[in-house]
């Protein structure tokens, strides 16, 4: 996901714990740890000025199609994150996951060139 200092959630945790150094961890975490990472990142990024919380950097809005099963999964994970104390919509979760996927793709292209890009689309 880029340079370790580019993760605001990691920086906040490191500061809170008084860490002298940070070691990047895979962003491919699944299960409870993955949800904790998502919840932490969303909590830092979503801000409210009286309305629905959002990331102020999200200034472009587009319609993105989903398979019904994919949207259902986003709804399920958003509900689980919301139950843990932070209101998260399926679309907000999708936007964050797209950003994470793009960062991973960018790293792959930097390492392997366009072959990494072709591997994604087949």
Secondary structure, 3 states (H helix, E strand, C coil): CCCHHHCHHHHHHHHHHCCCCCCCCCCCCCCHHHHHHHHHHHHHHCECCCCCCECCCCCCCCCCCCCHHHHHHHHHHHHHHHHCCCCCCHHHHHHHHHHHHHHHHHHHHHHHCHHHHHHHHC
